[in-house]
Amino acid sequence: MLLERARRILASGEGKFSPSPPPALLDSITDELLVVASDTVEAVATQAPTKPSGKAKYRLLAWLVADARGADTPLEKALAETVGKRLDRQATAVRAATADAVQLAESARAAARSAAASDPALQATLEATLAGIDADEQAALGRPRSEVYVGFHELDALLPGTDGYQPLPPDLPKPDSKEYYLTKGREDGILFPYLCTKEFRKPLKSDPIPRDLVELLGPDATAQLWEEYGDRGYEGPQWWSNGVPHLIKLLRHKMAEKEQWLAEDELERKELVPREWLEAARKETEEAEEAAAEAEEEVRELKKQLQEAKGREDALLEVIDRCRWGERAEGGGKRPRSCDERLPA
């Protein structure tokens, strides 16, 4: 079902598709569904006559998930790209967590068997230990099936019974123009007061920030609050009703931007260095360490043999020297009948 919908959405053009009729294919969006949808998009993109770009695949993922959930209003193209990136990051994180769970279980089983091989007490409980590891692994693998993803908050406005996601009017002035902020017919000529930049906003000196708010925020947060909103003309109580909510919104926006940058950097790093390469490098490193350990053991053995050979050589040279010089080498006494009599056995 997902494959057919993905093909239809991709073939219809950039967001110019008709939503699928009810009932909805899904009651909720789980982590497992995001992985399946992401794999479906990759499969459809591979089979397409014209390969879609990375951004087009992000948009397709968002449209596909929304349509499967029962949305009757397609996402705007730009918003679909933003949502698709978010869904793809979650799918990537779920895949990584699943792979880590499998690897951890394999390592735990190997460690348990190795320990039981040299300990009779552990050997007796090995079967139960392995069963516990298997149960933990299955629980981790099954978690994405029940974990509901709540990050697609734009979906609420797309479902039946809502007014739908309303894009901005096409004739709205651009955000970088003065007309965007100063609009006739609005109170004080302001369309979106909290978006006004200092360039377009008439500065008004605010009252001092209330003492109880200062004590609650502390010096650093208070300074930031005044820096951001000290020219808004706030009266005392408005610092609580307007200033604090706007500051929280500003900080959350900055935090979300930072998290998105970090997630995109992590995704790019994983794309540049595939997981298979990292595993191969790790395995080669372990093999190289084992080979180095074996070589060190071989060197120690060769040194031991060399010392023994040197000892035999010294003894032989001493006998040869005595055979050559006879009594003088021995400090007097009877000369040996032959050198063979002096050679060590």
C-alpha positions in Angstrom: 0.0 0.0 0.0 2.7 2.5 0.9 4.7 1.6 -2.3 1.7 2.3 -4.5 1.0 5.6 -2.8 4.6 6.7 -3.0 4.7 5.9 -6.7 1.5 7.9 -7.3 2.7 10.9 -5.3 6.0 10.9 -7.0 4.5 10.6 -10.5 1.9 13.4 -9.9 4.5 16.2 -9.5 5.7 18.3 -6.7 2.8 18.1 -4.3 0.1 18.2 -7.0 -1.5 14.9 -6.0 -5.0 14.2 -4.7 -5.1 12.8 -1.1 -6.1 9.2 -0.8 -9.8 8.6 0.1 -10.7 7.5 3.6 -10.3 5.4 5.7 -6.8 6.3 6.8 -4.2 3.6 6.3 -2.7 4.3 9.8 -4.1 5.2 13.2 -0.8 6.6 14.4 2.8 7.1 13.2 5.3 4.9 14.9 9.1 4.8 14.7 8.8 1.5 12.8 6.5 3.1 10.2 9.0 5.9 9.6 11.7 3.4 8.8 9.3 1.5 6.5 8.3 4.8 4.8 11.9 5.9 4.4 12.8 2.5 2.8 9.8 2.8 0.5 10.8 6.2 -0.7 14.3 4.9 -1.4 12.9 2.0 -3.3 10.6 4.2 -5.4 13.4 6.7 -6.1 15.7 3.9 -7.3 13.0 2.6 -9.7 12.0 6.0 -11.0 12.9 6.8 -14.6 14.2 10.2 -13.4 16.0 10.0 -10.1 14.6 12.5 -7.6 17.0 14.8 -5.7 17.7 14.5 -2.0 15.3 17.3 -1.3 12.6 15.7 -3.5 12.9 12.5 -1.5 12.5 14.5 1.8 9.3 16.0 0.4 8.0 12.6 -0.8 8.6 11.1 2.6 6.5 13.9 4.3 3.7 13.6 1.8 3.7 9.8 2.0 3.5 9.7 5.8 0.8 12.4 5.9 -1.3 10.7 3.3 -1.0 7.3 5.0 -2.2 8.9 8.2 -5.3 10.3 6.5 -4.4 13.9 5.7 -6.8 15.5 3.3 -4.7 18.6 2.7 -1.2 18.2 1.1 1.7 20.0 2.8 3.1 23.1 1.1 6.3 22.2 -0.8 8.7 24.1 1.4 7.1 22.8 4.6 7.1 19.3 3.2 10.9 19.5 2.7 11.4 20.7 6.3 9.1 17.9 7.7 10.7 15.3 5.5 14.2 16.1 6.8 12.9 15.7 10.4 11.2 12.3 9.6 14.3 11.1 7.8 16.5 12.0 10.8 14.2 10.0 13.1 14.2 7.0 10.8 18.0 7.1 10.7 18.2 7.3 14.5 15.8 4.3 14.8 17.9 2.2 12.4 21.1 3.0 14.3 19.5 2.1 17.7 18.3 -1.2 16.2 21.7 -2.0 14.9 23.3 -1.1 18.2 20.9 -3.4 20.0 21.8 -6.3 17.8 25.5 -5.7 18.1 25.2 -5.4 21.9 23.3 -8.6 22.2 25.9 -10.4 20.0 28.7 -9.1 22.2 26.9 -10.1 25.4 26.3 -13.7 24.1 29.9 -14.1 23.1 31.1 -12.8 26.5 28.7 -15.1 28.3 29.9 -18.2 26.4 33.5 -17.2 26.9 33.1 -16.8 30.7 31.1 -20.0 31.0 33.8 -22.0 29.2 36.2 -21.6 32.1 33.7 -21.5 35.0 31.5 -24.5 35.8 29.1 -22.3 37.8 28.5 -20.0 34.9 28.2 -22.9 32.6 25.3 -24.2 34.6 23.5 -20.9 34.2 24.5 -20.2 30.6 21.2 -21.1 29.1 19.3 -18.8 31.3 21.8 -16.0 30.7 21.5 -16.4 27.0 17.7 -16.4 27.2 17.8 -13.1 29.1 20.0 -11.5 26.5 17.7 -12.7 23.8 14.7 -11.3 25.6 16.4 -7.9 26.0 17.3 -7.9 22.3 13.7 -8.7 21.2 12.4 -6.0 23.5 14.8 -3.4 21.9 13.8 -4.5 18.4 10.1 -4.4 19.2 10.2 -0.9 20.8 9.9 0.9 17.4 6.6 -0.9 16.7 5.0 0.7 19.8 6.9 4.0 20.1 4.6 6.7 18.6 6.4 9.5 16.9 5.0 12.9 17.9 7.4 15.2 16.0 5.1 15.6 13.0 3.0 18.3 14.8 2.1 19.9 11.5 -0.1 16.9 10.8 -2.8 18.0 13.2 -3.9 20.8 10.8 -4.0 18.4 7.8 -6.4 15.8 9.1 -10.1 15.7 8.3 -12.3 18.0 10.4 -9.7 20.8 10.6 -9.3 24.0 8.5 -6.2 22.5 7.0 -2.7 24.0 6.9 -3.1 27.4 5.4 0.0 28.7 3.6 0.8 32.5 3.7 -1.2 34.6 1.1 0.7 35.0 -2.1 0.4 38.8 -2.0 1.9 39.1 1.5 5.0 41.4 1.5 8.3 39.6 1.8 9.8 39.2 5.3 12.8 41.4 4.4 10.7 44.4 3.4 9.4 47.2 5.6 5.9 46.6 4.3 5.9 43.2 6.0 6.0 44.9 9.4 4.3 48.3 8.8 0.8 47.6 7.4 -2.0 50.2 7.1 -5.2 49.5 9.0 -3.4 47.6 11.9 -3.2 48.9 15.4 0.0 51.0 15.6 0.8 50.0 12.1 2.3 46.6 13.2 1.3 43.3 11.6 3.5 41.0 13.7 4.9 42.9 16.7 7.0 40.1 18.1 8.8 39.7 14.7 9.7 43.3 14.3 13.4 44.0 14.0 15.0 47.1 15.4 15.3 48.5 11.9 11.5 48.8 11.5 10.3 49.1 15.1 9.9 52.5 16.8 11.9 52.1 20.1 9.9 52.7 23.3 11.6 52.8 26.6 10.3 50.1 28.9 9.8 50.3 32.7 12.5 48.6 34.8 12.1 44.8 35.0 10.2 43.9 38.2 12.4 42.9 41.2 10.7 39.6 41.7 11.4 38.7 38.0 15.0 39.8 38.3 15.5 37.6 41.4 13.9 34.6 39.6 15.9 35.0 36.4 19.2 35.9 37.7 21.6 38.5 36.3 22.5 36.9 33.0 19.0 36.1 31.9 17.7 39.5 33.1 20.4 41.2 31.0 19.4 39.1 28.0 15.7 39.9 28.6 16.4 43.6 28.7 18.6 43.5 25.7 15.9 41.8 23.6 12.9 43.7 24.8 14.0 46.8 26.7 12.8 49.0 23.8 9.3 47.5 23.6 7.7 50.0 26.0 6.7 47.3 28.4 5.1 48.5 31.6 5.8 46.6 34.8 3.3 43.7 34.6 4.0 43.3 30.8 7.4 42.0 31.6 5.7 38.9 33.0 2.8 38.7 30.4 4.8 39.6 27.2 8.5 39.7 27.9 9.0 36.2 29.5 6.9 34.3 26.9 8.7 36.0 24.0 12.1 35.3 25.6 11.1 31.6 26.0 10.0 31.5 22.4 13.2 33.1 21.3 15.4 30.7 23.3 13.4 27.6 22.1 13.8 28.8 18.5 17.6 29.1 18.9 17.7 25.7 20.6 15.7 24.0 17.8 18.0 25.6 15.2 21.1 24.3 17.1 19.6 20.8 17.4 18.8 20.7 13.7 22.3 21.8 12.8 23.8 19.1 15.0 21.5 16.5 13.6 22.3 17.5 10.0 26.0 17.4 10.8 25.7 14.0 12.3 23.7 12.7 9.3 26.2 14.1 6.9 29.0 12.4 8.9 27.2 9.1 8.7 26.5 9.5 5.0 30.2 10.4 4.3 31.4 7.4 6.4 29.0 4.4 5.9 28.4 2.2 8.9 29.8 -0.8 7.0 33.1 1.0 6.5 33.3 1.8 10.2 32.6 -1.8 11.1 35.3 -3.0 8.6 37.8 -0.5 10.0 37.1 -1.7 13.5 37.5 -5.3 12.5 40.8 -4.6 10.7 42.1 -2.7 13.8 41.3 -5.7 16.0 43.0 -8.1 13.6 46.0 -5.9 13.4 46.2 -5.8 17.2 46.1 -9.6 17.4 48.8 -9.9 14.7 51.0 -7.4 16.6 50.5 -9.4 19.8 51.5 -12.7 18.0 54.5 -10.9 16.5 55.7 -9.7 19.9 55.4 -13.3 21.3 57.4 -14.6 18.4 60.1 -11.9 18.9 60.4 -12.9 22.6 60.8 -16.6 21.6 63.5 -15.7 19.0 65.4 -13.6 21.6 65.3 -16.6 24.0 66.7 -18.9 21.3 69.3 -16.3 20.4 70.5 -16.2 24.0 70.7 -20.0 24.2 72.7 -20.1 21.0 75.0 -17.4 22.2 75.7 -19.4 25.4 76.6 -22.5 23.3 78.8 -20.4 21.1 80.7 -19.0 24.1 81.3 -22.5 25.5 82.5 -23.7 22.1 84.9 -20.8 21.7 86.3 -21.5 25.2 87.0 -25.2 24.3 88.6 -24.2 21.0 90.8 -21.7 22.8 92.0 -24.3 25.3 92.6 -26.9 22.6 94.7 -24.4 20.7 96.9 -23.3 23.6 97.1 -26.5 25.6 98.8 -26.4 29.0 99.5 -22.6 28.8 95.7 -21.9 28.5 95.1 -24.2 31.5 97.9 -22.7 33.6 99.9 -25.9 33.4 99.1 -29.6 33.6 98.8 -32.4 31.2 98.1 -31.5 27.5 94.9 -33.2 26.2 95.3 -36.0 23.7 92.9 -34.4 21.3 90.4 -31.5 21.1 87.5 -33.9 21.0 88.2 -34.8 24.6 87.6 -31.1 25.6 84.4 -30.5 23.6 81.2 -30.3 25.6 78.7 -33.0 25.1 
